[in-house]
Amino acid sequence: MKCTIPRRKRKSRSQDTPSRRWQKETMIKGIFVGTALALELAALGLFIVVKTGAISANADQRTPRIERWAAKTSLRASLQHSGSAAIANPLPATNENLIAGIKLYAQDCAICHAAASGNGSDVAKGLYQDPPQFHREGVEDDPAGIVYWKIAHGMRWTGMPAFGKTLSEKQLWQLTLFLQKMDHLPPVAQRAWRQVHVAAAAQR
């Protein structure tokens, strides 16, 4: 004689649906409320830090790590989004274009990035953040489009201005060309570069 165990009937999904739906909605609301509260507390904390002067405004101290991270991360994302790395310099590397770029550099860049002598100006020494000194850390290996983008648009969180509104398209590319060729200039352009000096009043 077989002994059969009666099976418990399964509850239909429809019976649990309202309860489960309520639980799910409650959980989602809790996540949103918690996230909003966390953001508000973070904003309040940042406001207090700034308002109380905990983040110093002076330019003669080391750049905070979070600020350096934000500046570099933002710059990399902007450059990637712009697609500028794929843009080639349309100008040929003639002495005329190179010397024009050298003159522009002497006029607008040498005071921060040093001249051929490598002597930094007082402006460069006191600038926040430290500008690269191109006689020892140039941008020759950077794609031309990247160099052009930085010159034309400038960079936030640095002292790098945007020259896109003050220089012509051709001038921007001439300056880019010189920076690309700075460490291997032809003789005529090299002589012109050696004659570039930061104004004596701006250096020591």
C-alpha positions in Angstrom: 0.0 0.0 0.0 1.5 3.3 -1.1 1.6 6.2 1.3 1.2 9.5 -0.5 2.2 12.7 1.1 -0.1 15.5 0.2 1.8 18.3 -1.5 1.3 21.8 -0.4 -0.2 24.0 -3.0 2.0 26.7 -4.4 0.8 30.2 -4.0 0.2 31.9 -7.2 2.5 34.8 -8.0 -0.4 37.1 -8.3 -1.0 36.7 -4.5 2.5 38.1 -3.7 2.6 40.7 -6.3 1.2 43.7 -4.3 3.5 43.0 -1.4 6.5 42.5 -3.4 5.8 45.6 -5.5 5.4 47.6 -2.3 8.7 46.3 -1.0 10.4 47.1 -4.2 9.0 50.6 -4.4 10.0 51.2 -0.7 13.5 50.1 -1.4 13.9 52.3 -4.5 12.5 55.3 -2.6 14.9 54.6 0.2 17.9 54.5 -2.2 16.8 57.8 -3.7 16.3 59.5 -0.4 19.6 58.1 0.9 21.5 59.3 -2.1 19.9 62.7 -2.0 20.7 63.0 1.7 24.3 62.0 1.1 24.7 64.5 -1.7 23.2 67.3 0.4 25.6 66.4 3.3 28.6 66.4 0.9 27.6 69.8 -0.5 27.1 71.2 3.0 30.5 69.8 4.1 32.2 71.4 1.0 30.4 74.7 1.7 31.7 74.7 5.3 35.2 73.8 4.2 35.3 76.6 1.6 33.5 79.1 3.8 35.8 78.6 6.8 39.0 79.0 4.7 40.1 75.4 5.2 40.8 75.4 1.5 43.4 78.1 1.2 43.2 80.6 -1.7 46.9 81.5 -1.7 49.0 80.5 -4.7 52.3 79.9 -2.9 51.5 76.4 -1.5 51.6 72.9 -2.9 48.6 72.1 -5.1 46.2 69.7 -3.2 46.1 66.2 -4.5 42.4 66.3 -5.2 42.8 69.5 -7.2 45.6 68.0 -9.3 43.5 64.9 -9.9 40.5 66.9 -10.9 42.5 69.1 -13.3 44.2 66.1 -15.0 41.1 64.0 -15.2 39.0 66.8 -16.6 41.7 67.7 -19.2 42.1 64.1 -20.4 38.3 63.7 -20.7 38.1 67.0 -22.6 40.9 66.1 -25.0 39.4 62.6 -25.6 35.9 64.1 -26.3 37.3 66.7 -28.7 39.0 64.2 -30.9 41.9 66.6 -31.4 44.5 63.8 -31.3 43.6 62.8 -34.8 44.1 66.3 -36.3 47.4 66.9 -38.1 49.2 70.2 -38.5 48.2 71.6 -41.9 51.3 73.8 -42.1 54.7 72.7 -43.6 57.8 72.9 -41.4 59.3 75.8 -43.3 61.7 78.4 -41.8 59.0 81.0 -42.4 56.4 79.1 -40.3 58.8 78.1 -37.6 60.2 81.6 -37.1 56.7 83.0 -37.0 55.9 80.4 -34.3 59.1 81.4 -32.4 58.0 85.1 -32.5 54.6 84.2 -31.1 56.2 82.1 -28.4 58.5 84.9 -27.4 55.5 87.3 -27.3 53.0 85.1 -25.4 54.6 82.0 -23.9 58.2 82.6 -22.9 57.3 84.5 -19.7 55.7 81.3 -18.3 57.5 78.5 -20.2 61.0 79.9 -20.4 63.1 80.9 -23.4 66.0 79.1 -25.0 68.3 79.9 -22.1 66.0 78.0 -19.7 65.9 80.9 -17.3 62.5 81.1 -15.7 60.8 84.4 -15.0 59.4 85.6 -11.7 56.0 85.1 -13.1 56.7 81.4 -13.9 58.2 80.9 -10.4 55.2 82.3 -8.7 52.5 80.9 -10.9 50.0 78.4 -9.6 50.2 75.7 -10.8 53.8 75.4 -11.9 54.0 75.8 -15.7 56.1 73.3 -17.6 59.5 74.6 -18.6 59.8 73.6 -22.2 63.6 73.6 -22.4 63.6 70.5 -20.3 60.0 69.1 -20.6 58.7 69.9 -24.0 55.6 68.7 -25.9 57.4 67.4 -29.0 55.9 63.9 -28.6 52.3 65.1 -28.2 50.0 65.0 -31.2 49.8 68.3 -33.0 46.0 68.4 -32.5 46.5 68.1 -28.7 49.0 70.9 -28.6 46.8 73.1 -30.8 43.7 72.4 -28.5 45.6 73.5 -25.4 46.9 76.7 -27.0 43.5 77.6 -28.5 41.3 76.7 -25.5 43.6 77.0 -22.5 43.3 74.9 -19.4 41.3 75.4 -16.3 42.9 75.1 -12.8 46.1 76.3 -14.4 47.5 79.6 -15.5 47.2 78.6 -19.2 45.1 81.2 -21.1 43.1 80.5 -24.2 44.6 82.1 -27.3 41.8 81.1 -29.7 40.2 84.6 -29.6 43.5 86.6 -29.9 45.5 84.6 -32.5 44.4 83.6 -36.0 44.0 80.0 -37.1 47.3 80.2 -38.9 49.1 81.7 -36.0 47.8 78.9 -33.7 49.2 76.3 -36.0 52.5 78.1 -36.4 53.0 78.2 -32.7 52.0 74.5 -32.5 54.5 73.8 -35.3 57.4 75.4 -33.3 56.5 73.5 -30.1 56.5 70.3 -32.1 60.0 71.0 -33.6 61.5 72.8 -30.6 64.2 70.2 -29.9 65.2 69.6 -33.6 64.9 72.9 -35.4 66.7 73.6 -38.7 69.7 75.9 -38.4 68.0 79.2 -39.5 65.1 78.7 -37.1 67.5 77.5 -34.3 69.4 80.8 -34.6 66.1 82.7 -34.2 65.2 80.6 -31.2 68.5 81.2 -29.5 67.9 85.0 -29.7 64.7 84.7 -27.7 65.1 85.9 -24.1 62.6 86.6 -21.3 62.6 90.3 -20.6 65.3 91.1 -18.0 62.8 92.8 -15.7 60.8 89.5 -15.5 63.7 87.2 -14.7 66.5 86.9 -12.2 
